[in-house]
Amino acid sequence: MTPQRYHTQAPYCGLCAFLSRVNFHYFWRIICLSYASFCRRLSLGGAHGGWSVVVFFFIMLFRDIIGQSAVKASLISMASEGRTPHAMLFLGAEGSGSLPLALAFAQYVECTGDKSGGDACGECPSCRKIAKLVHPDVHFVFPISKAGASDDTDAFLPQWRNMFLSSPYFGLQEWNEAMAERKDAAADVADPDDKKNAAAGKQALIAKDAASLIHHKLSMKPYEADRQILILWKPELMNETTSNSLLKILEEPPTDTMFILVSEDSQKILPTILSRAQCFRVPPIAEADLAGALRTRDGLTPDDAMRVAHIAQGNYVAAKRQISLSADSSANLEFFKDMMRAAWKRDVIKMNNLAESGRSMSREQAKSLLLYCQHLIRESFIMNLGRPELNFLTAQEESFLVNFAPFVHVGNVERLASLFDDCLAKVEQNGNIRMIVKGMVLTLTALIRNIKRPRSDSESLATTA
């Protein structure tokens, strides 16, 4: 099979240019994709001083999905037997592969070639168009940021295609960053960094304009295929107007139409919508499958792949973030250290400085920080139990928690977890981030220092039991 190619502006070396002109079998395509990705991340001068690189991407077939054998078998069986419902919900956590699965299923359904191998052919005109996300009968609706000049979903289709074709495994964080790079995302802001913060600071939503867009696209007959397919990513981010409009369409669906909702949180979707869609639960990727993908796709050694897979807990997106060691993760760890030290020392000046730093945080950055704090509190408590196989830590995190973990114990762990839960809820409700951070730091002073620790966590747990 010939690899698809997608041109972009990025550094490249002579080997990358050579690989772009050659056809490969599946195994060599993986090697070339990993090497080209490595060259893009390197961004060096000299040999990598060119301006154009060919980025390879896979035709989205079931066999390109990491793990999820049971889900893939169920979907293939259902489609082969003609039992495909008009509305489906792919419910899975971030990084589980629910969105790639949705597109692979859409390609399988629309494929006009030989599907005797239990997968789409990947060669017919329909497969090729879906692989480039340009099939006229496969539509996408996704959350967008209102920081832009337009809140029409189609205005962000170029960024959506670029993101998906570079890697179909991504989360809302990566999508927000991609939208922030859009030239008209903040046209009235002069500084590029301010543009990114302006877009990232807005919550991505599926606004009411998406409802009219759905009506418009599905009101027309299919152009090429036997049916139209609408893939709606993150329906939990629909506002009330869009939810009610979608419900009306699901109650009286147009003929020859299929809906695929891809969600991470079904509790935020209208129950009436859930009742009209057949749910397919997508579990986290098995650790062995994830480690294998990290070896073949990201070039990790077997030991590093197992360590990252263990930390990621079935989330390929989290695994990729872990590999990149992004500045955000380092900044969150440093903030956590400074916050806990200031709380222990009752350093009012330091606490006030930390609160003031909330002014420059976007809402997504604040959410990321609070989720990270929850993660470290949980890991600290587990570390005290003497069960290292249950810890999911990087080397930098472990070196800090070895000394910090004793301050998280049965006497305060529940209140610490509740504190970060409450702060996260306030951020999601558009609360003032500076005031939220200030209240959080002041409350930590009492929780870390003023609560008397029991004799030992194991004795307290035994007593509780």
N, C-alpha and C positions, 0 to 999 in steps of 0.2 A: 504494500500500500504506500502511496506517495504522501509525504507529510504536507499539510497545508502550510502556507507561509504568510506571515503578516509583517509588513515593513513598518519600522518606527525609527525615531531618532535616538541613537545610543552609540556608545563606543563599540568598536569591534576590532578583532585582529584578523590576520590573514587566514587562519584556520577557519574562523567563523564564516568568512566570505566563501571559502572553498566548500564548506559543508552546505551552504545555502543553495549550491548549484547541483547537488547530487541527490539521487533518490536512495532511500534506505529501507531496510526491513525494520520491523518494530523495535527490536533490541537496540539497533544503532540509533534509531530516532531518539530513544530515551537518553543515550549518551550525549548526543548532539544538543538536545534541549538543555541538559544540565550544564554543559560547557558554555553554551551561549548565555545562559542565565548567569553563570559565574563571571563571564566577561563583562556583562552589563553592571553587575554589582561592584566589580573592581574599579571601573571608571578611571583607569590609568592613562598616562600619556604614552609617548613612544610608540610601541607596537600597537597600542589600543587608541591611536589618535585619530581614527576615522570618524565619519559622521553618520554612517548608515549601517544597520545590522538587520539581518533577517531573523526574526524571532519565530521559532517553530511552535505550533500549537496542535494539539491532537483533535481529530474529529471526535466529537463527544459520543463515544460508544459505551455500552455497558462494561466492556472489558477494560476501559480506561478509568473506571470508577475504582477507588481504593476500597478493597474489602466489600462488605455488604452483600455477600453471596445470597443470603436468604431473601433479602428484599428484592434483589435483581431477579431471582428465580420466580418469585411471586408475581412480579410485574410482567415478565415475559409470558408466563403461563396464562395470566389473565387476558393479555392482549391477543395471544395466539388462539384462545378459545372464544374470542369475541365477547368477552364479559366486561369490557371497558366502560366504566360509569361516565356520566357527563361532567361530574365534578369530583375532584380528588384533592386530598390534603396530605402533603408530605410533611410530617411533623418530626423534626430532628433538631438537636442542639447545633450550635455553630460549629463548623468544621467537620460535621458528620458526613457531608456529601449530599444533603437533600436537594440542593439546587442543581448540581451536576446530574443527579439522578433524574430530576424532572426534565432536563433537556435531553438526556439520553433516552428517556421514555418517549418524549415527543418525537425524537428522530426515528425511533423504532416504529412508532405508529404511522408516521408519514412516509417511511422508506418505501420506495417502489421497486427495489432490487431484490436480490436473493437474501431471505432471512432464515434459511434452513439451518444456519449455524447458531441460532438462538441469539442473534444480534442484528442490528441494522447493517446493510452492506457497506456503507461508508463511501460508495462510489457513484451512486445514482445522482441525478440533478438535485433531487430533494435533499439528500444527505449533505451534498456539498453546500447548498444554500443555508441549511440549518447550521452547519459547521461554522459558517461565517456570520451567523445571526442575521441573515438578510432574506429569509424565506417569507414570502408575502402572506402566508397563512399561519405563521407562528408569531404571536405578539407578546410583548413584555410590558408589565407594569411593575414599578418599583418605587420605593420612597425617594424623594428628592428634597434638597435643601432650598428653602425660600430665600436664601441669600442671593440667588441669581436674579438676572433681569427677567427671567421667565420661569413660571412654575409648571410648564407643560412637560410631561414625562418625555415626549419625543425629542425635546430640545437636548436631553441628556443621553440620547441613544449612542452618539459617538463615544462618550466616556464609558458607557455601559459595555459596548462592544470591546473597547480596548481593555477594560478590566477583565472581562470574561475570557477573552481570547488569550490574554497573557497568563491567566490562571483561573480556572472556574471555581477554585476554592478561595473564598474571601468572605469577610464579615462586614458589618456595618461600619466599623472603623476604617477599613480600607476603602470602602465605597465613599465615605465622607471625604477622605483625602483626595480621591479621584475627582469628585465634584468640585472640590476647592481649587483644583488646577484649571478648571474651565475658565476661559479668558473673560467671559462676562459674568462670572460668579459674583464679583464685587467690583464692578467697573468704576465706581466712584472712589475706590481706595487706591492710593498711589503706590504704597509699599507692598511688594510681593508677599512678605510674611503676614502683613495685615490682611491681605486678601484671603490667605489660607485660614487665618483665625476667624475672619468674618463669616466664611462659609461653614467652617467646622463648628462655630458657636451656635448655629441654628440647628434645631432638631429636624432630622430628616423625617418626612411624613408623606403618606399617600393622600394628597389633598383632594378637595371636591372636584377639581378639574379632571382628575383621573377618571371619575365616574362618566363624564360626558365622552371622554376618549374611549372608554370601554364600549359604551353604547355605539359610538360612531364606527369603530373597527368591526364589531360583531354584527352590525346591521347589514353588512355586505356579504354576498355569497363568497365561498372560497374561490380563489383565483386558480390555483393549480392542484391542490390536494383535495381529498374527499371531505375534509373537515378543517375547521379553524381551531387553533389551540391558543389559549391565553395562559401564560405563566405569570402568576402574581407573586412576587417575592415580598415576604414580610407583611401579610395581611393584618397582623396585629398593630401595624402602624397606620391603619386607615382611620380617618376621622369619622364621625357619626354619619355625615352625609354620604360619604363614599360607601360605608358599610351598608347603609339602607339601600343604596342604589344597586350594589352588588347582590344583595339579598333578593331584590325584585327580579334581577336577571336570572339568578339561580332557580327561582321559583318557576319562571317561564323562560327557560333557556331557548335561544335561537336554534334552529335545526342545524345539524352537522357542526356542533360546537363542543369543545372540551375545555374545562377549566382545571388548571393545576395550581393549587395554592401551596406555597412553600413557607412554612412557619416554624419559629422557634418557641413560641409561647401561645398555646391554644387558649389559655385562660383570658387573653385580651381580645379574643375574637367573639363576635356575637354568637350566642348558642344556636340561634336559628340558622346561621350560616354553617356552623359545624354539623348540624343535623342533616344538611343537604349535600354533604361531601363525604365520600368514603375515605377514611383515614388510613394512611400507611405510616407506621412509626419507623423512623430511621434511627437505629441505636448508634452510640459512639463507635468509632472504628476500632476493631480489635487491635490490641497493642502489637501483636505480631505483624498484622497487615500494615499498620502505621509505620512500624520500624522498617519493614521492607520497602515501603514507598519512600521513606527518608533516605534509604541507601541508594535506590535506583534513580529517584527524581532529584534529590538534593545533594547526592554525592557524599553522604556521611559515612563514617566508618561503622562497622557493626556495633561497637561499644557505644559510640556517640548516638547512633540511631536508637538503640534501646533506651538510653538515658533520656533523650528528648521525648521519645514516645511515652515513657513512663510519666514524665512531667505533664505532657499535653493531655493525657487521659482521654484518648480517642478523638481529639480535636486537631485536625490537620492544619487549620488556620493558626491555632495557638502554637503548634509545633514550628511553623514557618516564622512566626514572630519570635519564638525562642531562639531559632537559628540566627536571625538577623541581629539579635541583641540590641533592639532599638533603643534610641535615646530616651523614649518615653518610659520604658521599664526601668532603666537606670535612674531616671529622675524620680520615679515613684518610690523606688527603694531609698533614695537619699532623703526624700520628703518624709517617709515613714521613720527613718532613723532620727532625723532632726525633731520630728514631732514627739516621738516617745522620749527622747532625751530631755527636751524642753519640759514635757509634762512631769518627768521624774524630778528634775531640778527646780521646778516651778519658776522657770525663767520667763518672766512676763514679757520682756522685750523680744525674746526669740519667738514666743507664742504669737505676739502681735505681728511680727514680720511674716510668720507663716500664714496668718489670716489675711494679711495684705496681698500675699502672693495669689490669693484666690481671685483677685481682680483680673489677672491676666489669663486665668484658666477659661477655656471653652467648656461648654456643658459636657461634651463627650470626654474631654480630658479629666474633668471632675469625676465623672462616672468611672472612668478607667482607674483613677486613683483610689476611689472608695472600694471598688471590687478587689483591687490589689491589696488594700489593707485588710479586708475580710480574709483573703487568701493567707496572708502572713499570720494573722491571729489564729486561724485554724491550724496552720502548720506548726506554730509555736506550742499549741496545746497538745497536738499529737506527739511532738518531740519529747514532751515531758513524760509520755507514757512508755518511752523506751521501745517504740516499734518503728525503726527506721524504714522498713519496707512500705510503710503507709505515708511517708513524707514525699512530697513532690517539690523539690527545691533545686535551684541553681547553686553553684559553688559560692557565689557572692552572698546569696540569701542565707545559706547554711552557716557561713562564717559569722554573720551577725546574729542569727537566731540562737546559736549555741549559748551566747551570753544573755540574750533577751528572753528566751523561752520561759525561764523560771518566774518571770513577772506575769505570765498568763497562766492562770490556774482555775480550779473549780470555783473559787470565790468571786471571780470577776469575768470569766470567759463569756457567760451568757449576756451580761450587760455590755461587754465590749462588742459582741456580735450585733446586739440590738442597736447600739449606738451607730454603727456603720450602716445598718439597714435603714434606720430612720433618716440619716443624712442622705443616703442614696435616693430614698423616696422623695425627699424635699427637692433634690436636684432635678429629678424627673418631673416634678411639679412646677418647674421654672422658678424655684426659690433663689434668693440672692446668694451666690456662691461664697462671697467673702464672709457673710454673716454665718453661713452654714459651717465653713471651715473654722471660724473663730469659736463658735459654740462647741464644735467637736473637740478642739484642742483643750479648751477649758474643762470640759467634762472628763477628758482623759486624765487630767491631773488627779481627780478623785479616784478614778477607777484603777490607775496604775499604782498609786502610792498609799491611799488611805484605807484600803480594804485588807484586813488581816488574812494572810494566806493560811489554809488548813495545814495540818501536819504533813500530809503528802497527798498528791492527787490520787494515787492508787488506793490509799486508805479511804479517802472521801468517796471515791467511786464504789468501793466495796460496801461502805456504809449505806450509800444511796440505794444500791442494788438490794 
